[in-house]
């Protein structure tokens, strides 16, 4: 785990030179909500939020999960992604995107 969820999100946003307003325009996540996420004031963000930010920041959901240590305490199928090829990770991301789109009716 490299950093907290919030610190990682802020690092991603700044690395893309995006303001909170830019993120809102692309995701619909309010400045208030994003600020709470970036300051680790929101525990367990929804997968919908993670997927929206993943698309906005152009990183995979799996990368966000791995970089922030989410779910490490619980065994998950995403726990050993280091053994997967980049193509396998891409396919897993596409499956996650498909489920997310169907479940939360969001554009991915």
C-alpha positions as CSV (number, residue, x, y, z in Angstrom):
1,X,0.0,0.0,0.0
2,X,1.6,3.3,-1.1
3,X,-0.8,5.8,0.4
4,X,-4.2,6.4,1.8
5,X,-7.2,6.4,-0.6
6,X,-7.6,10.2,-0.3
7,X,-3.9,11.0,-0.8
8,X,-3.8,8.7,-3.9
9,X,-6.9,10.3,-5.4
10,X,-5.5,13.8,-4.9
11,X,-2.1,12.8,-6.4
12,X,-4.0,11.4,-9.4
13,X,-6.1,14.5,-9.9
14,X,-3.1,16.8,-9.6
15,X,-1.0,14.7,-11.9
16,X,-3.7,15.2,-14.6
17,X,-3.7,18.9,-13.9
18,X,-7.4,18.7,-13.0
19,X,-9.3,21.1,-10.7
20,X,-12.1,19.8,-8.5
21,X,-14.4,21.6,-10.9
22,X,-12.9,19.6,-13.8
23,X,-13.6,16.4,-12.0
24,X,-17.2,17.4,-11.3
25,X,-17.7,18.2,-15.0
26,X,-16.4,14.7,-16.0
27,X,-17.9,12.7,-13.2
28,X,-20.7,14.6,-11.5
29,X,-18.9,14.1,-8.1
30,X,-19.3,17.4,-6.2
31,X,-16.4,19.4,-4.9
32,X,-17.6,18.7,-1.4
33,X,-17.7,15.0,-1.9
34,X,-14.3,14.9,-3.7
35,X,-12.8,17.0,-0.9
36,X,-14.1,14.5,1.7
37,X,-12.7,11.6,-0.3
38,X,-9.3,13.3,-0.8
39,X,-9.1,14.1,2.9
40,X,-10.1,10.5,3.9
41,X,-13.3,11.8,5.6
42,X,-15.4,9.3,3.7
43,X,-14.9,5.7,4.5
44,X,-15.7,3.0,1.9
45,X,-16.5,5.0,-1.2
46,X,-19.0,3.2,-3.5
47,X,-17.7,1.2,-6.5
48,X,-19.6,3.7,-8.7
49,X,-17.5,6.6,-7.4
50,X,-14.3,4.6,-7.7
51,X,-15.2,3.7,-11.3
52,X,-16.1,7.3,-12.2
53,X,-12.8,8.5,-10.8
54,X,-10.9,5.6,-12.5
55,X,-12.2,6.7,-15.9
56,X,-11.6,10.4,-15.2
57,X,-8.0,9.8,-14.1
58,X,-7.4,7.2,-16.7
59,X,-6.3,4.5,-14.3
60,X,-7.8,1.1,-13.7
61,X,-10.1,0.3,-10.8
62,X,-7.7,-2.5,-10.0
63,X,-4.8,0.0,-9.8
64,X,-6.7,2.2,-7.4
65,X,-7.6,-0.8,-5.2
66,X,-4.0,-2.1,-5.2
67,X,-2.4,1.3,-4.7
68,X,-4.6,2.2,-1.7
69,X,-4.7,-1.2,-0.1
70,X,-8.5,-1.4,-0.2
71,X,-9.8,-4.9,0.6
72,X,-6.4,-6.3,1.7
73,X,-7.9,-7.5,5.0
74,X,-10.5,-9.5,3.2
75,X,-9.6,-12.1,0.6
76,X,-10.7,-11.0,-2.8
77,X,-10.1,-12.2,-6.4
78,X,-8.1,-8.9,-6.9
79,X,-5.6,-9.7,-4.2
80,X,-2.9,-11.3,-6.4
81,X,-3.0,-9.2,-9.6
82,X,0.7,-8.9,-9.8
83,X,0.7,-12.4,-11.4
84,X,-1.5,-11.2,-14.3
85,X,-0.4,-9.9,-17.6
86,X,-1.4,-6.4,-18.7
87,X,-3.8,-7.9,-21.2
88,X,-5.5,-10.0,-18.4
89,X,-5.8,-6.9,-16.2
90,X,-7.3,-5.0,-19.2
91,X,-9.9,-7.8,-19.6
92,X,-10.7,-7.7,-15.9
93,X,-11.1,-3.9,-16.1
94,X,-13.5,-4.3,-19.0
95,X,-15.6,-6.8,-17.0
96,X,-15.7,-4.5,-14.0
97,X,-16.7,-1.7,-16.3
98,X,-19.5,-3.8,-17.8
99,X,-20.9,-4.8,-14.4
100,X,-20.7,-1.2,-13.2
101,X,-22.4,0.2,-16.2
102,X,-25.3,-2.3,-15.8
103,X,-25.6,-2.0,-12.1
104,X,-25.3,1.7,-11.6
105,X,-26.3,2.7,-15.1
106,X,-23.3,4.9,-15.5
107,X,-21.3,5.5,-18.6
108,X,-17.9,3.8,-18.6
